[in-house]
């Protein structure tokens, strides 16, 4: 009878895959961001360049054509969003 009243376990003895659970990557982040070659940051293309460009100044279109890189704070968040399967 003493074993029946044992304290509950505070940790799982099965791995996540054995339990049938897989972590999910953030779908919006994985569609927009790519990891840089050095794995130090992420990069993405800028929005608002695909259509209705005749009313936008050429300087703005040139700026929108550049690549946007993540800040250190964004990199920290993106690593969490794309774990464990993100590139």
N, CA, C and O atoms as CSV, one atom per row, in Angstrom:
chain,resi,resn,atom,element,x,y,z
A,1,UNK,N,N,0.800,-1.196,0.000
A,1,UNK,CA,C,0.000,0.000,0.000
A,1,UNK,C,C,0.851,1.271,0.000
A,1,UNK,O,O,0.389,2.308,-0.476
A,2,UNK,N,N,2.054,1.220,0.509
A,2,UNK,CA,C,2.882,2.423,0.589
A,2,UNK,C,C,3.287,2.899,-0.803
A,2,UNK,O,O,3.428,4.102,-1.023
A,3,UNK,N,N,3.477,1.980,-1.742
A,3,UNK,CA,C,3.880,2.359,-3.091
A,3,UNK,C,C,2.740,3.049,-3.829
A,3,UNK,O,O,2.974,3.822,-4.757
A,4,UNK,N,N,1.518,2.771,-3.419
A,4,UNK,CA,C,0.372,3.376,-4.080
A,4,UNK,C,C,0.286,4.875,-3.810
A,4,UNK,O,O,-0.272,5.618,-4.618
A,5,UNK,N,N,0.823,5.316,-2.706
A,5,UNK,CA,C,0.767,6.726,-2.323
A,5,UNK,C,C,2.089,7.437,-2.582
A,5,UNK,O,O,2.412,8.414,-1.907
A,6,UNK,N,N,2.842,6.960,-3.540
A,6,UNK,CA,C,4.137,7.570,-3.841
A,6,UNK,C,C,3.935,8.967,-4.417
A,6,UNK,O,O,2.888,9.277,-4.986
A,7,UNK,N,N,4.947,9.791,-4.260
A,7,UNK,CA,C,4.872,11.168,-4.760
A,7,UNK,C,C,4.825,11.156,-6.290
A,7,UNK,O,O,5.433,10.288,-6.916
A,8,UNK,N,N,4.117,12.102,-6.892
A,8,UNK,CA,C,4.066,12.146,-8.364
A,8,UNK,C,C,5.421,12.525,-8.944
A,8,UNK,O,O,6.203,13.245,-8.324
A,9,UNK,N,N,5.678,12.029,-10.133
A,9,UNK,CA,C,6.949,12.330,-10.797
A,9,UNK,C,C,6.943,13.769,-11.295
A,9,UNK,O,O,5.926,14.271,-11.773
A,10,UNK,N,N,8.081,14.415,-11.179
A,10,UNK,CA,C,8.214,15.792,-11.612
A,10,UNK,C,C,8.822,15.902,-13.003
A,10,UNK,O,O,8.985,17.008,-13.519
A,11,UNK,N,N,9.155,14.781,-13.611
A,11,UNK,CA,C,9.750,14.795,-14.939
A,11,UNK,C,C,9.233,13.606,-15.727
A,11,UNK,O,O,8.740,12.632,-15.158
A,12,UNK,N,N,9.351,13.697,-17.023
A,12,UNK,CA,C,8.859,12.631,-17.882
A,12,UNK,C,C,9.972,11.625,-18.132
A,12,UNK,O,O,11.132,12.000,-18.304
A,13,UNK,N,N,9.620,10.366,-18.151
A,13,UNK,CA,C,10.618,9.334,-18.420
A,13,UNK,C,C,10.662,8.965,-19.900
A,13,UNK,O,O,11.549,8.220,-20.316
A,14,UNK,N,N,9.731,9.468,-20.702
A,14,UNK,CA,C,9.734,9.183,-22.135
A,14,UNK,C,C,10.170,10.423,-22.898
A,14,UNK,O,O,9.944,11.553,-22.463
A,15,UNK,N,N,10.794,10.193,-24.033
A,15,UNK,CA,C,11.205,11.325,-24.851
A,15,UNK,C,C,9.985,11.906,-25.568
A,15,UNK,O,O,8.913,11.301,-25.586
A,16,UNK,N,N,10.169,13.094,-26.158
A,16,UNK,CA,C,9.046,13.746,-26.832
A,16,UNK,C,C,8.583,12.931,-28.034
A,16,UNK,O,O,7.383,12.851,-28.300
A,17,UNK,N,N,9.517,12.326,-28.761
A,17,UNK,CA,C,9.122,11.563,-29.939
A,17,UNK,C,C,8.382,10.293,-29.548
A,17,UNK,O,O,7.449,9.888,-30.242
A,18,UNK,N,N,8.777,9.662,-28.457
A,18,UNK,CA,C,8.066,8.473,-27.998
A,18,UNK,C,C,6.664,8.831,-27.521
A,18,UNK,O,O,5.734,8.035,-27.653
A,19,UNK,N,N,6.518,10.016,-26.973
A,19,UNK,CA,C,5.206,10.451,-26.494
A,19,UNK,C,C,4.312,10.891,-27.648
A,19,UNK,O,O,3.121,11.126,-27.445
A,20,UNK,N,N,4.864,11.006,-28.856
A,20,UNK,CA,C,4.077,11.400,-30.006
A,20,UNK,C,C,3.974,12.897,-30.189
A,20,UNK,O,O,3.068,13.364,-30.879
A,21,UNK,N,N,4.866,13.662,-29.598
A,21,UNK,CA,C,4.823,15.116,-29.685
A,21,UNK,C,C,6.028,15.628,-30.457
A,21,UNK,O,O,7.154,15.177,-30.240
A,22,UNK,N,N,5.785,16.570,-31.356
A,22,UNK,CA,C,6.864,17.227,-32.085
A,22,UNK,C,C,6.691,18.732,-31.953
A,22,UNK,O,O,5.576,19.246,-32.046
A,23,UNK,N,N,7.774,19.422,-31.740
A,23,UNK,CA,C,7.698,20.879,-31.662
A,23,UNK,C,C,7.395,21.431,-33.042
A,23,UNK,O,O,7.831,20.877,-34.051
A,24,UNK,N,N,6.648,22.523,-33.084
A,24,UNK,CA,C,6.288,23.127,-34.361
A,24,UNK,C,C,7.053,24.422,-34.557
A,24,UNK,O,O,7.168,25.238,-33.643
A,25,UNK,N,N,7.574,24.599,-35.764
A,25,UNK,CA,C,8.194,25.859,-36.122
A,25,UNK,C,C,7.102,26.888,-36.398
A,25,UNK,O,O,5.975,26.530,-36.743
A,26,UNK,N,N,7.436,28.150,-36.248
A,26,UNK,CA,C,6.480,29.220,-36.516
A,26,UNK,C,C,6.354,29.378,-38.027
A,26,UNK,O,O,7.331,29.710,-38.699
A,27,UNK,N,N,5.157,29.143,-38.567
A,27,UNK,CA,C,4.962,29.110,-40.017
A,27,UNK,C,C,5.246,30.457,-40.664
A,27,UNK,O,O,5.833,30.510,-41.746
A,28,UNK,N,N,4.842,31.538,-40.024
A,28,UNK,CA,C,5.083,32.858,-40.588
A,28,UNK,C,C,6.557,33.195,-40.636
A,28,UNK,O,O,7.028,33.802,-41.598
A,29,UNK,N,N,7.291,32.807,-39.604
A,29,UNK,CA,C,8.728,33.099,-39.552
A,29,UNK,C,C,9.490,32.269,-40.570
A,29,UNK,O,O,10.415,32.770,-41.210
A,30,UNK,N,N,9.117,31.014,-40.727
A,30,UNK,CA,C,9.892,30.181,-41.649
A,30,UNK,C,C,9.628,30.545,-43.108
A,30,UNK,O,O,10.445,30.237,-43.976
A,31,UNK,N,N,8.487,31.202,-43.392
A,31,UNK,CA,C,8.226,31.652,-44.757
A,31,UNK,C,C,8.980,32.937,-45.079
A,31,UNK,O,O,9.263,33.206,-46.247
A,32,UNK,N,N,9.308,33.732,-44.068
A,32,UNK,CA,C,9.889,35.051,-44.300
A,32,UNK,C,C,11.392,35.118,-44.085
A,32,UNK,O,O,12.080,35.847,-44.800
A,33,UNK,N,N,11.912,34.387,-43.134
A,33,UNK,CA,C,13.306,34.526,-42.727
A,33,UNK,C,C,14.155,33.362,-43.198
A,33,UNK,O,O,13.682,32.227,-43.264
A,34,UNK,N,N,15.418,33.642,-43.528
A,34,UNK,CA,C,16.426,32.621,-43.860
A,34,UNK,C,C,17.638,32.889,-42.996
A,34,UNK,O,O,17.930,34.044,-42.684
A,35,UNK,N,N,18.344,31.854,-42.607
A,35,UNK,CA,C,19.532,32.067,-41.793
A,35,UNK,C,C,20.690,32.510,-42.666
A,35,UNK,O,O,20.824,32.086,-43.814
A,36,UNK,N,N,21.526,33.373,-42.098
A,36,UNK,CA,C,22.718,33.835,-42.795
A,36,UNK,C,C,23.767,32.734,-42.762
A,36,UNK,O,O,23.687,31.835,-41.925
A,37,UNK,N,N,24.748,32.790,-43.656
A,37,UNK,CA,C,25.750,31.712,-43.695
A,37,UNK,C,C,26.503,31.520,-42.390
A,37,UNK,O,O,26.841,30.390,-42.035
A,38,UNK,N,N,26.770,32.597,-41.673
A,38,UNK,CA,C,27.523,32.479,-40.431
A,38,UNK,C,C,26.688,32.073,-39.241
A,38,UNK,O,O,27.224,31.943,-38.141
A,39,UNK,N,N,25.396,31.867,-39.416
A,39,UNK,CA,C,24.452,31.524,-38.346
A,39,UNK,C,C,24.395,32.611,-37.270
A,39,UNK,O,O,23.861,32.375,-36.186
A,40,UNK,N,N,24.934,33.789,-37.554
A,40,UNK,CA,C,24.927,34.859,-36.570
A,40,UNK,C,C,23.624,35.640,-36.617
A,40,UNK,O,O,23.229,36.233,-35.613
A,41,UNK,N,N,22.947,35.653,-37.761
A,41,UNK,CA,C,21.714,36.415,-37.876
A,41,UNK,C,C,20.835,35.785,-38.947
A,41,UNK,O,O,21.170,34.750,-39.524
A,42,UNK,N,N,19.707,36.432,-39.197
A,42,UNK,CA,C,18.772,35.991,-40.224
A,42,UNK,C,C,18.570,37.126,-41.217
A,42,UNK,O,O,18.835,38.287,-40.906
A,43,UNK,N,N,18.103,36.786,-42.403
A,43,UNK,CA,C,17.843,37.816,-43.404
A,43,UNK,C,C,16.499,37.564,-44.063
A,43,UNK,O,O,15.993,36.442,-44.066
A,44,UNK,N,N,15.925,38.629,-44.626
A,44,UNK,CA,C,14.625,38.540,-45.280
A,44,UNK,C,C,14.543,39.612,-46.349
A,44,UNK,O,O,15.320,40.567,-46.355
A,45,UNK,N,N,13.595,39.439,-47.250
A,45,UNK,CA,C,13.303,40.468,-48.224
A,45,UNK,C,C,12.324,41.461,-47.645
A,45,UNK,O,O,11.576,41.131,-46.725
A,46,UNK,N,N,12.316,42.684,-48.174
A,46,UNK,CA,C,11.421,43.707,-47.668
A,46,UNK,C,C,10.084,43.668,-48.401
A,46,UNK,O,O,9.997,43.242,-49.553
A,47,UNK,N,N,9.059,44.118,-47.712
A,47,UNK,CA,C,7.703,44.120,-48.260
A,47,UNK,C,C,7.434,45.398,-49.046
A,47,UNK,O,O,8.264,46.307,-49.060
A,48,UNK,N,N,6.277,45.468,-49.698
A,48,UNK,CA,C,5.773,46.637,-50.420
A,48,UNK,C,C,6.569,46.942,-51.689
A,48,UNK,O,O,6.692,48.107,-52.066
A,49,UNK,N,N,7.108,45.929,-52.350
A,49,UNK,CA,C,7.846,46.157,-53.588
A,49,UNK,C,C,7.220,45.406,-54.754
A,49,UNK,O,O,7.713,45.513,-55.877
A,50,UNK,N,N,6.154,44.652,-54.526
A,50,UNK,CA,C,5.650,43.746,-55.558
A,50,UNK,C,C,4.729,44.418,-56.579
A,50,UNK,O,O,4.719,44.009,-57.740
A,51,UNK,N,N,3.962,45.424,-56.188
A,51,UNK,CA,C,3.040,46.053,-57.140
A,51,UNK,C,C,2.741,47.478,-56.691
A,51,UNK,O,O,3.142,47.894,-55.604
A,52,UNK,N,N,2.026,48.231,-57.548
A,52,UNK,CA,C,1.708,49.640,-57.306
A,52,UNK,C,C,2.977,50.471,-57.107
A,52,UNK,O,O,3.055,51.295,-56.196
A,53,UNK,N,N,3.959,50.247,-57.963
A,53,UNK,CA,C,5.249,50.903,-57.784
A,53,UNK,C,C,5.375,52.215,-58.544
A,53,UNK,O,O,6.346,52.942,-58.337
A,54,UNK,N,N,4.422,52.546,-59.423
A,54,UNK,CA,C,4.582,53.760,-60.221
A,54,UNK,C,C,4.461,55.017,-59.372
A,54,UNK,O,O,5.024,56.052,-59.728
A,55,UNK,N,N,3.752,54.952,-58.277
A,55,UNK,CA,C,3.591,56.125,-57.424
A,55,UNK,C,C,4.694,56.248,-56.376
A,55,UNK,O,O,4.725,57.227,-55.631
A,56,UNK,N,N,5.590,55.281,-56.307
A,56,UNK,CA,C,6.652,55.310,-55.306
A,56,UNK,C,C,7.921,55.890,-55.923
A,56,UNK,O,O,8.237,55.587,-57.074
A,57,UNK,N,N,8.646,56.713,-55.184
A,57,UNK,CA,C,9.881,57.291,-55.721
A,57,UNK,C,C,10.932,56.207,-55.973
A,57,UNK,O,O,10.962,55.194,-55.275
A,58,UNK,N,N,11.790,56.424,-56.968
A,58,UNK,CA,C,12.831,55.431,-57.251
A,58,UNK,C,C,13.752,55.170,-56.066
A,58,UNK,O,O,14.229,54.049,-55.893
A,59,UNK,N,N,14.005,56.178,-55.258
A,59,UNK,CA,C,14.877,55.969,-54.095
A,59,UNK,C,C,14.240,54.989,-53.104
A,59,UNK,O,O,14.932,54.179,-52.486
A,60,UNK,N,N,12.921,55.074,-52.963
A,60,UNK,CA,C,12.228,54.143,-52.071
A,60,UNK,C,C,12.266,52.729,-52.630
A,60,UNK,O,O,12.467,51.775,-51.880
A,61,UNK,N,N,12.074,52.581,-53.937
A,61,UNK,CA,C,12.105,51.258,-54.554
A,61,UNK,C,C,13.493,50.644,-54.438
A,61,UNK,O,O,13.625,49.442,-54.208
A,62,UNK,N,N,14.539,51.473,-54.596
A,62,UNK,CA,C,15.898,50.961,-54.424
A,62,UNK,C,C,16.115,50.493,-52.990
A,62,UNK,O,O,16.733,49.455,-52.754
A,63,UNK,N,N,15.608,51.257,-52.045
A,63,UNK,CA,C,15.762,50.891,-50.643
A,63,UNK,C,C,15.003,49.606,-50.326
A,63,UNK,O,O,15.485,48.769,-49.563
A,64,UNK,N,N,13.816,49.449,-50.912
A,64,UNK,CA,C,13.021,48.240,-50.665
A,64,UNK,C,C,13.616,47.010,-51.333
A,64,UNK,O,O,13.285,45.882,-50.968
A,65,UNK,N,N,14.482,47.219,-52.301
A,65,UNK,CA,C,15.120,46.080,-52.963
A,65,UNK,C,C,16.257,45.474,-52.171
A,65,UNK,O,O,16.720,44.378,-52.486
A,66,UNK,N,N,16.716,46.183,-51.134
A,66,UNK,CA,C,17.830,45.675,-50.323
A,66,UNK,C,C,17.354,44.579,-49.378
A,66,UNK,O,O,16.160,44.429,-49.121
A,67,UNK,N,N,18.310,43.824,-48.873
A,67,UNK,CA,C,18.015,42.765,-47.916
A,67,UNK,C,C,17.951,43.345,-46.513
A,67,UNK,O,O,18.759,44.204,-46.160
A,68,UNK,N,N,17.007,42.888,-45.717
A,68,UNK,CA,C,16.895,43.296,-44.317
A,68,UNK,C,C,17.493,42.201,-43.443
A,68,UNK,O,O,17.202,41.019,-43.625
A,69,UNK,N,N,18.330,42.606,-42.493
A,69,UNK,CA,C,18.968,41.667,-41.576
A,69,UNK,C,C,18.371,41.825,-40.184
A,69,UNK,O,O,17.896,42.902,-39.825
A,70,UNK,N,N,18.397,40.768,-39.415
A,70,UNK,CA,C,17.815,40.796,-38.079
A,70,UNK,C,C,18.762,41.463,-37.088
A,70,UNK,O,O,19.984,41.374,-37.206
A,71,UNK,N,N,18.168,42.126,-36.119
A,71,UNK,CA,C,18.930,42.692,-35.018
A,71,UNK,C,C,19.252,41.568,-34.026
A,71,UNK,O,O,18.672,40.487,-34.120
A,72,UNK,N,N,20.162,41.803,-33.081
A,72,UNK,CA,C,20.440,40.743,-32.090
A,72,UNK,C,C,19.204,40.309,-31.306
A,72,UNK,O,O,19.055,39.128,-30.993
A,73,UNK,N,N,18.315,41.256,-30.985
A,73,UNK,CA,C,17.095,40.884,-30.256
A,73,UNK,C,C,16.183,40.029,-31.128
A,73,UNK,O,O,15.594,39.057,-30.655
A,74,UNK,N,N,16.070,40.396,-32.410
A,74,UNK,CA,C,15.251,39.592,-33.325
A,74,UNK,C,C,15.859,38.207,-33.525
A,74,UNK,O,O,15.135,37.214,-33.595
A,75,UNK,N,N,17.172,38.140,-33.616
A,75,UNK,CA,C,17.843,36.859,-33.804
A,75,UNK,C,C,17.536,35.924,-32.645
A,75,UNK,O,O,17.289,34.736,-32.850
A,76,UNK,N,N,17.550,36.451,-31.439
A,76,UNK,CA,C,17.246,35.645,-30.258
A,76,UNK,C,C,15.822,35.091,-30.337
A,76,UNK,O,O,15.601,33.917,-30.041
A,77,UNK,N,N,14.858,35.919,-30.732
A,77,UNK,CA,C,13.470,35.475,-30.845
A,77,UNK,C,C,13.285,34.495,-31.997
A,77,UNK,O,O,12.540,33.523,-31.874
A,78,UNK,N,N,13.966,34.749,-33.126
A,78,UNK,CA,C,13.810,33.876,-34.289
A,78,UNK,C,C,14.372,32.489,-34.031
A,78,UNK,O,O,13.832,31.501,-34.528
A,79,UNK,N,N,15.448,32.402,-33.260
A,79,UNK,CA,C,15.989,31.082,-32.927
A,79,UNK,C,C,14.965,30.263,-32.151
A,79,UNK,O,O,14.858,29.052,-32.348
A,80,UNK,N,N,14.205,30.926,-31.262
A,80,UNK,CA,C,13.174,30.221,-30.503
A,80,UNK,C,C,12.009,29.821,-31.412
A,80,UNK,O,O,11.463,28.725,-31.281
A,81,UNK,N,N,11.627,30.725,-32.344
A,81,UNK,CA,C,10.487,30.435,-33.211
A,81,UNK,C,C,10.789,29.302,-34.185
A,81,UNK,O,O,9.911,28.504,-34.514
A,82,UNK,N,N,12.037,29.238,-34.644
A,82,UNK,CA,C,12.396,28.257,-35.653
A,82,UNK,C,C,13.024,27.004,-35.072
A,82,UNK,O,O,13.384,26.103,-35.830
A,83,UNK,N,N,13.168,26.910,-33.762
A,83,UNK,CA,C,13.718,25.706,-33.154
A,83,UNK,C,C,12.733,24.563,-33.256
A,83,UNK,O,O,11.531,24.825,-33.295
A,84,UNK,N,N,13.146,23.354,-33.300
A,84,UNK,CA,C,14.529,22.900,-33.474
A,84,UNK,C,C,14.846,22.612,-34.935
A,84,UNK,O,O,15.926,22.113,-35.251
A,85,UNK,N,N,13.910,22.923,-35.824
A,85,UNK,CA,C,14.060,22.488,-37.207
A,85,UNK,C,C,14.484,23.604,-38.126
A,85,UNK,O,O,14.744,23.349,-39.302
A,86,UNK,N,N,14.567,24.838,-37.646
A,86,UNK,CA,C,14.882,25.962,-38.513
A,86,UNK,C,C,16.306,25.956,-38.979
A,86,UNK,O,O,17.197,25.459,-38.291
A,87,UNK,N,N,16.523,26.512,-40.153
A,87,UNK,CA,C,17.882,26.560,-40.684
A,87,UNK,C,C,18.568,27.808,-40.164
A,87,UNK,O,O,19.731,28.054,-40.486
